[in-house]
Amino acid sequence: MGIQVSAPGCDQKDKGPDTSVIGTIYDPTNEYQVVAVITGLGFFGCAQVTVEDGAGNLVTDATVEVNNLALVYDGVADAYTDEDESVQLDYDEGEVYELTVTIGNQIIAEGIARMPTSPTIISPVDSATHLLNQALTVKTNAVKYATSVHVLVETPYIDAAGNWLDDTTYAFLVPSGSQEVTIPAWVFDVTGKYTLEVEAISGMTESFTMLQETGFEPDMGYNIRGPKGLFIAYAIGETQALFITSTISKALPEATVPTRVSQLGPLALPEKRRRGQRSVSWR
């Protein structure tokens, strides 16, 4: 049996930040807005923090620190980022992030988030076929350190003949304690290639992808104390195809189409390449 040694004053220090507060919604106590997102993409990642004053003007002279590392303001992204070589954030699963934003001598924002483990879709498999107008149960892996997990479904943006369609992205919350969610039949109302993706978020119960798509304007502090805004760690799984057909024996081949890259609001994160007007919806 091992021997445990405890010295006075050491136990409290070794406990680290209190991660039990992750996901708390706070009333704003100042006029600022801070949107802080740490995105994990497997072994890679990025951090972006935007700071605005009460009039909606960007604040470019704040001190923005994550785990005591100062992010550098990027005038192209209009955000504080970790793109500078002097900033070396870790994006490992379970990594805890402590955010502090200081303007002058005043701390105006604080928060804690934790990188979720990588989310994946277990079922259906990539490029599976599914019947038109039939509900679909999507199963995910077990994700740790997330306050919410969402399955994203993007409807076709091109048909088998090469015609452009209006595509829609839906987000479906995986119930707490579960690893599956049922996508209702009305989502699959046209044949073609759908796209499935899963995101895991530490800090919010809402889908961050959908918040970006709809131009989210926070009026509370979502996992961030002081300003209105949000602070999340966000893990994105790989996308996979789902072919909706009128008969299960006829899989629809993927059409060869030109691509474009769209920007997602002030925080331009990696996104599927697509074309066509998109609308969005929560479910």
Secondary structure, DSSP 8 states (H G I E B T S, - for coil): -------TTHHHHHT-S-GGGTT-EE---SS-EEEEEEEEETTEEEEEEEEE-TTS-B--S-EEEETTEE-EEETTTTEEES-STT------TT-EEEEEEEETTEEEEEEEEE------EEES-TTEEEETT--EEEEE----S-SEEEEEEE--SB-TT--B--EEEEEEE--TT-SEEEE-GGG--S-EEEEEEEEEEES-SS-HHHHHHTT---SSEES-BSSEEEEEEEEE---EEEEEESSTT---------------TTS--------S-EEEEE-
